[in-house]
């Protein structure tokens, strides 16, 4: 019964083509007349996209280039895509897969994702070698990911948390799903996948940059809020050891690297945004403040989230002591709003997707968080009568509780600050 519920949840998720609390990606590979090309779209709201070149080491005969934006240490980023000197490429995509508690897994554990993913490209040249390498490891640590490796001959290996799938189709498209548990009909609910598949069916398949960038453009994402979406497109040429980069879904400008030439200069880390002209959409994203890129906002949310229940306790004390019906209604309303607002502050501090996906935010697997995405509208509607009655009470001298004339305005200031922040973050934008 539990498995049925899990798979049902998965199909609901896939039907809407939606990725919970994270970012999405897509890729394709085409092979024409013995020439293979791989295109990868990293769809993310991060502003720290990098490319780096890592030379061969002892027991690691191949140098490689990697791209990625998720920082996991000082000058260290998690690989998102890459290619080594002999034309083996990989791409990493977010994908849901239900847990399989009874699965028989290899005994080797992955303790460092960066070291593990880097080692594959630095030690393997063909899909058979990749398969032999990965088969030794318990890959279920990547329960939210699917990987695809492609060699220069066009052979590919899909790596799911519990399964390896190899193939050699001349053209292949992958987005945010695990092929072993997803029909093509279900996968087509993800628009970037559908667009890529349809483009390959309706256009001549070529391996020139113009054709490939057009295909990548067809599959790119540009969300309605902040213009975020495809942060980086990388086009890998295994035959010549080249990679072309397109930044922030702008396909009019490209930067090309020769991997062998870059490796000859030594290990190098380059910020990709520094390679391109100013991009207004990216600048807007880079200047967009959230609790996840501005520590002072996160601290403020924590402090206010702790203060609101304290104010509510004070309102409860006054509520018990004072029998004025109108005042008690205001105190009761503000107490309920305070507790809901404190909970919403917690969601804001822990759910990055709410700042980027369309409002009201739909949170996969949590009906409570989904329902709370409507709270900004509730607060906006309730704030008007609460403020009106509060002003009325502030002008009265009949209640004999001077402290409340300080506490209520303080609480209203918190409401106004919250409403201003909600408007800035686009939480009222529903069209």
C-alpha positions as CSV (number, residue, x, y, z in Angstrom):
1,X,0.0,0.0,0.0
2,X,2.9,2.3,0.9
3,X,4.5,1.7,-2.5
4,X,1.3,2.4,-4.4
5,X,1.0,5.7,-2.6
6,X,4.6,6.6,-3.3
7,X,4.2,5.8,-7.0
8,X,0.9,7.7,-7.2
9,X,2.6,10.7,-5.7
10,X,5.4,10.4,-8.3
11,X,2.9,10.3,-11.2
12,X,1.1,13.4,-9.8
13,X,4.4,15.2,-9.5
14,X,5.4,14.2,-13.1
15,X,2.0,15.0,-14.5
16,X,2.5,18.7,-13.5
17,X,6.1,18.6,-14.7
18,X,7.1,20.1,-11.4
19,X,10.2,19.8,-9.3
20,X,9.8,20.2,-5.5
21,X,11.9,22.8,-3.7
22,X,14.8,22.7,-6.1
23,X,15.7,23.3,-9.7
24,X,15.3,21.5,-13.0
25,X,17.6,20.6,-15.9
26,X,17.6,19.0,-19.3
27,X,20.0,17.5,-21.8
28,X,20.2,15.9,-25.2
29,X,22.8,14.0,-27.2
30,X,22.8,13.7,-31.0
31,X,25.0,11.5,-33.2
32,X,25.2,12.2,-36.9
33,X,27.6,10.5,-39.3
34,X,29.8,9.3,-36.4
35,X,29.9,12.7,-34.7
36,X,28.4,13.1,-31.3
37,X,27.4,16.3,-29.5
38,X,25.9,16.8,-26.0
39,X,23.9,19.7,-24.9
40,X,23.2,20.4,-21.2
41,X,20.8,23.1,-19.7
42,X,21.4,23.8,-16.0
43,X,18.2,25.4,-14.8
44,X,18.8,27.1,-11.4
45,X,18.4,30.3,-9.5
46,X,22.0,30.3,-8.2
47,X,24.3,33.1,-9.3
48,X,27.6,31.2,-8.7
49,X,28.0,29.3,-12.0
50,X,31.6,28.2,-12.6
51,X,33.7,26.2,-15.0
52,X,36.8,24.4,-13.9
53,X,39.6,22.3,-15.3
54,X,41.2,19.5,-13.4
55,X,44.3,17.8,-14.6
56,X,45.1,14.1,-14.5
57,X,46.5,12.7,-11.2
58,X,48.1,9.5,-10.1
59,X,45.6,6.6,-10.9
60,X,43.5,9.2,-12.7
61,X,44.8,9.4,-16.3
62,X,42.4,11.9,-17.8
63,X,42.1,15.6,-17.3
64,X,38.5,17.0,-17.4
65,X,36.4,20.1,-17.5
66,X,33.4,20.6,-15.2
67,X,30.6,23.1,-14.8
68,X,28.5,23.7,-11.7
69,X,26.9,26.3,-9.5
70,X,26.2,24.7,-6.1
71,X,29.1,25.6,-3.8
72,X,29.9,22.8,-1.3
73,X,33.2,24.2,0.1
74,X,35.8,26.9,-0.4
75,X,36.3,27.2,-4.2
76,X,34.6,23.9,-4.5
77,X,31.4,23.3,-6.5
78,X,29.3,20.2,-7.2
79,X,29.8,19.0,-10.8
80,X,26.7,19.5,-12.9
81,X,28.1,18.5,-16.3
82,X,31.5,17.9,-17.7
83,X,33.8,16.2,-20.3
84,X,37.2,14.6,-20.1
85,X,40.1,14.6,-22.6
86,X,38.9,11.5,-24.4
87,X,35.3,12.7,-25.0
88,X,33.4,11.1,-22.1
89,X,30.7,13.5,-20.9
90,X,28.2,13.5,-18.1
91,X,25.1,15.5,-17.1
92,X,23.3,15.5,-13.8
93,X,19.5,16.2,-13.5
94,X,17.1,16.4,-10.6
95,X,14.6,13.4,-10.7
96,X,12.2,11.9,-8.2
97,X,12.6,8.2,-7.5
98,X,10.7,6.3,-4.7
99,X,12.8,4.8,-2.0
100,X,13.3,1.0,-2.3
101,X,14.1,-0.2,1.2
102,X,14.5,-3.8,0.1
103,X,16.9,-3.1,-2.8
104,X,20.1,-5.1,-2.9
105,X,22.9,-2.5,-3.1
106,X,26.7,-2.6,-3.7
107,X,28.8,-2.4,-0.6
108,X,30.9,0.6,-1.5
109,X,29.6,3.9,0.0
110,X,29.9,7.3,-1.6
111,X,31.3,9.7,1.0
112,X,32.1,12.7,-1.1
113,X,30.0,13.5,-4.1
114,X,32.6,15.9,-5.7
115,X,35.4,13.3,-5.4
116,X,33.2,10.5,-6.7
117,X,31.8,12.4,-9.7
118,X,35.3,13.8,-10.6
119,X,36.9,10.3,-10.3
120,X,34.5,8.9,-12.9
121,X,35.6,11.3,-15.6
122,X,39.2,11.2,-14.6
123,X,39.4,7.4,-14.7
124,X,37.0,6.2,-17.4
125,X,37.0,6.5,-21.2
126,X,34.1,4.4,-22.4
127,X,30.6,3.7,-21.2
128,X,31.7,0.1,-20.3
129,X,34.3,1.5,-18.0
130,X,31.8,3.9,-16.4
131,X,29.4,1.0,-15.8
132,X,32.1,-1.1,-14.2
133,X,33.1,1.8,-12.0
134,X,29.6,2.8,-10.9
135,X,28.4,-0.8,-10.3
136,X,30.7,-1.0,-7.3
137,X,29.0,1.8,-5.5
138,X,25.7,2.2,-3.6
139,X,24.2,5.0,-5.7
140,X,21.0,5.4,-3.7
141,X,22.7,8.5,-2.0
142,X,21.6,10.3,-5.2
143,X,17.9,9.5,-4.6
144,X,17.0,12.9,-6.1
145,X,19.2,12.7,-9.2
146,X,19.5,10.9,-12.5
147,X,22.9,11.0,-14.4
148,X,23.7,10.3,-18.0
149,X,27.1,9.5,-19.3
150,X,27.9,9.6,-23.1
151,X,31.1,8.6,-24.8
152,X,32.5,10.0,-28.1
153,X,30.9,7.1,-30.0
154,X,27.4,8.1,-28.9
155,X,26.9,5.3,-26.5
156,X,25.2,6.4,-23.2
157,X,24.6,5.1,-19.7
158,X,21.7,6.4,-17.6
159,X,22.4,6.1,-13.9
160,X,19.4,6.0,-11.6
161,X,19.5,5.5,-7.8
162,X,18.9,1.7,-8.2
163,X,19.4,0.9,-11.8
164,X,21.8,1.4,-14.8
165,X,20.4,1.6,-18.3
166,X,22.7,1.7,-21.4
167,X,21.8,2.6,-24.9
168,X,23.1,3.8,-28.3
169,X,20.1,5.6,-29.9
170,X,21.5,8.3,-32.3
171,X,19.3,10.9,-30.6
172,X,18.3,11.0,-26.9
173,X,16.6,13.6,-24.7
174,X,16.4,13.5,-20.9
175,X,14.9,15.8,-18.3
176,X,13.7,15.5,-14.8
177,X,12.6,11.9,-14.6
178,X,14.0,8.3,-14.2
179,X,13.3,6.5,-17.5
180,X,12.9,3.1,-15.9
181,X,9.7,4.2,-14.1
182,X,8.5,6.8,-16.6
183,X,6.6,6.3,-19.9
184,X,7.3,8.7,-22.7
185,X,3.7,9.9,-22.5
186,X,4.3,10.9,-18.8
187,X,7.7,12.5,-19.6
188,X,6.1,14.7,-22.2
189,X,4.3,16.6,-19.4
190,X,7.7,18.2,-18.8
191,X,7.7,20.9,-21.5
192,X,11.5,21.1,-21.9
193,X,11.5,17.4,-22.7
194,X,8.6,17.6,-25.0
195,X,10.1,20.6,-26.8
196,X,13.4,18.8,-27.3
197,X,11.8,15.6,-28.6
198,X,9.5,17.5,-31.0
199,X,12.4,19.7,-32.3
200,X,14.4,16.6,-33.2
201,X,11.4,15.2,-35.1
202,X,10.7,18.3,-37.1
203,X,14.2,19.7,-37.9
204,X,17.2,18.3,-39.7
205,X,19.6,17.0,-37.2
206,X,23.0,18.7,-37.5
207,X,26.0,19.1,-35.2
208,X,26.9,22.7,-36.0
209,X,26.7,25.3,-33.2
210,X,23.8,27.1,-34.8
211,X,21.6,24.0,-34.9
212,X,22.6,22.8,-31.4
213,X,22.1,26.2,-29.8
214,X,18.7,26.4,-31.4
215,X,17.8,23.0,-29.9
216,X,19.1,24.2,-26.5
217,X,17.1,27.4,-26.8
218,X,14.0,25.3,-27.5
219,X,14.5,23.4,-24.3
220,X,15.5,26.3,-22.1
221,X,13.4,27.6,-19.2
222,X,12.6,31.2,-18.3
223,X,10.2,31.4,-15.4
224,X,7.8,34.3,-15.0
225,X,9.2,35.5,-11.6
226,X,12.6,37.3,-11.8
227,X,13.2,35.8,-15.3
228,X,15.2,33.0,-13.7
229,X,15.5,29.6,-15.3
230,X,18.3,28.3,-17.5
231,X,21.4,29.5,-15.8
232,X,23.9,27.9,-18.2
233,X,23.9,26.0,-21.4
234,X,27.0,23.9,-22.3
235,X,27.5,22.3,-25.7
236,X,30.2,19.6,-25.6
237,X,32.2,18.5,-28.6
238,X,33.9,15.2,-27.8
239,X,35.6,15.0,-31.2
240,X,37.6,18.2,-30.8
241,X,37.6,18.5,-27.1
242,X,35.7,21.8,-27.1
243,X,32.9,23.2,-25.0
244,X,30.7,26.2,-25.8
245,X,29.0,28.0,-23.1
246,X,25.8,30.2,-23.3
247,X,25.0,32.2,-20.2
248,X,21.5,32.8,-18.7
249,X,19.5,31.7,-21.7
250,X,21.0,34.2,-24.0
251,X,21.9,32.3,-27.2
252,X,23.4,35.3,-29.1
253,X,26.7,35.2,-27.3
254,X,29.0,32.2,-26.6
255,X,32.4,31.5,-25.1
256,X,34.4,28.5,-26.3
257,X,37.1,26.6,-24.4
258,X,39.6,24.1,-25.8
259,X,39.9,21.6,-22.9
260,X,43.4,20.5,-23.7
261,X,44.6,24.0,-23.9
262,X,43.0,25.0,-20.6
263,X,44.5,21.9,-18.9
264,X,47.9,22.8,-20.1
265,X,47.6,26.0,-18.1
266,X,47.0,24.0,-14.9
267,X,44.0,23.6,-12.7
268,X,41.7,26.6,-13.2
269,X,38.4,27.8,-11.7
270,X,36.5,30.5,-13.7
271,X,33.3,32.4,-12.8
272,X,31.1,32.1,-15.8
273,X,29.3,35.4,-15.3
274,X,32.7,37.2,-15.7
275,X,33.0,35.8,-19.3
276,X,29.9,37.5,-20.7
277,X,28.5,41.0,-21.2
278,X,26.1,42.3,-18.6
279,X,22.8,40.5,-18.7
280,X,19.9,42.5,-17.3
281,X,17.9,39.5,-16.3
282,X,20.8,37.9,-14.5
283,X,21.7,41.2,-12.8
284,X,18.1,41.4,-11.5
285,X,18.4,37.8,-10.2
286,X,21.8,38.5,-8.6
287,X,20.4,41.6,-6.8
288,X,17.3,39.8,-5.6
289,X,17.4,39.4,-1.8
290,X,16.2,36.3,-0.1
291,X,16.9,34.6,3.3
292,X,19.1,32.2,1.3
293,X,21.6,34.8,-0.1
294,X,21.2,37.5,2.6
295,X,22.0,36.2,6.2
296,X,20.5,39.4,7.8
297,X,17.1,38.5,6.3
298,X,17.3,35.0,7.7
299,X,18.3,36.3,11.1
300,X,15.4,38.8,11.0
301,X,12.9,36.1,10.2
302,X,14.2,34.0,13.1
303,X,14.0,36.9,15.6
304,X,10.5,37.9,14.5
305,X,9.4,34.3,14.4
306,X,10.4,34.1,18.0
307,X,8.9,37.4,19.0
308,X,5.5,36.9,17.6
309,X,4.5,34.0,20.0
310,X,5.7,36.1,22.9
311,X,3.4,39.0,21.8
312,X,0.6,36.4,21.5
313,X,1.2,35.3,25.1
314,X,0.9,38.9,26.2
315,X,-2.3,39.3,24.2
316,X,-3.7,36.2,25.9
317,X,-2.9,37.8,29.3
318,X,-4.8,41.0,28.3
319,X,-7.6,38.9,26.8
320,X,-8.2,37.2,30.1
321,X,-7.9,40.4,32.2
322,X,-10.0,42.7,30.0
323,X,-13.6,42.1,29.3
324,X,-14.1,44.7,26.5
325,X,-15.6,42.6,23.6
326,X,-14.1,44.6,20.7
327,X,-10.7,44.7,22.2
328,X,-10.8,41.0,22.9
329,X,-11.8,40.3,19.2
330,X,-8.8,42.3,18.0
331,X,-6.5,40.5,20.4
332,X,-7.8,37.1,19.4
333,X,-7.4,38.0,15.7
334,X,-3.9,39.3,16.1
335,X,-2.9,36.3,18.2
336,X,-4.0,33.9,15.5
337,X,-2.3,35.9,12.8
338,X,0.9,36.0,14.9
339,X,1.1,32.3,15.2
340,X,0.4,31.8,11.4
341,X,2.9,34.5,10.5
342,X,5.6,32.9,12.7
343,X,4.9,29.6,10.9
344,X,5.1,31.3,7.6
345,X,8.4,32.9,8.5
346,X,9.8,29.4,9.2
347,X,8.6,28.3,5.8
348,X,10.3,31.3,4.2
349,X,13.5,30.5,6.0
350,X,13.6,26.9,4.9
351,X,11.9,26.7,1.5
352,X,14.0,28.3,-1.3
353,X,11.6,27.5,-4.1
354,X,8.9,29.8,-2.7
355,X,10.9,32.8,-3.8
356,X,11.2,31.7,-7.4
357,X,8.3,29.5,-8.5
358,X,4.9,30.9,-9.3
359,X,2.6,32.0,-6.5
360,X,0.7,30.6,-4.7
361,X,3.5,28.1,-4.2
362,X,2.7,24.4,-4.5
363,X,5.0,22.3,-2.3
364,X,5.2,18.7,-3.3
365,X,4.5,16.4,-0.4
366,X,3.3,19.0,2.1
367,X,-0.3,20.1,1.9
368,X,0.3,22.4,4.9
369,X,3.0,24.3,3.2
370,X,0.9,24.5,0.0
371,X,-2.1,25.9,2.1
372,X,0.2,28.4,3.8
373,X,1.2,29.9,0.5
374,X,-2.1,31.7,0.6
375,X,-1.3,33.3,4.0
376,X,0.1,36.5,2.5
377,X,-3.4,37.2,1.1
378,X,-5.0,36.4,4.4
379,X,-2.7,38.8,6.3
380,X,-3.3,41.5,3.7
381,X,-7.1,41.2,4.1
382,X,-7.0,40.9,7.9
383,X,-4.5,43.7,8.4
384,X,-6.9,46.5,7.2
385,X,-9.6,46.0,9.9
386,X,-7.0,45.1,12.6
387,X,-5.1,48.4,11.9
388,X,-8.3,50.4,11.9
389,X,-9.5,49.0,15.2
390,X,-6.0,49.3,16.7
391,X,-5.9,53.0,15.9
392,X,-9.3,53.4,17.5
393,X,-8.1,51.7,20.7
394,X,-4.9,53.7,20.8
395,X,-7.0,56.9,21.0
396,X,-9.0,55.6,23.9
397,X,-8.2,56.1,27.6
398,X,-10.7,53.7,29.0
399,X,-8.8,50.4,29.0
400,X,-6.3,51.2,31.7
401,X,-3.5,49.1,30.1
402,X,-0.7,51.4,28.9
403,X,1.6,48.6,27.7
404,X,-0.8,47.5,25.1
405,X,-0.5,50.8,23.4
406,X,3.1,49.9,22.8
407,X,2.7,46.3,22.0
408,X,-0.1,46.6,19.4
409,X,1.8,49.2,17.3
410,X,4.9,47.0,17.4
411,X,2.8,44.1,16.2
412,X,1.3,46.2,13.4
413,X,4.8,47.3,12.3
414,X,5.7,43.6,12.0
415,X,2.6,43.1,9.8
416,X,3.5,46.0,7.6
417,X,7.1,44.9,7.3
418,X,5.9,41.3,6.4
419,X,3.5,42.6,3.8
420,X,6.2,44.8,2.2
421,X,8.5,41.8,2.0
422,X,5.8,39.6,0.6
423,X,5.2,42.1,-2.2
424,X,8.9,42.4,-2.9
425,X,9.2,38.6,-3.2
426,X,6.2,38.4,-5.5
427,X,4.0,36.3,-3.2
428,X,0.9,38.3,-4.3
429,X,1.5,37.7,-8.0
430,X,-1.0,35.1,-9.1
431,X,-1.4,35.9,-12.7
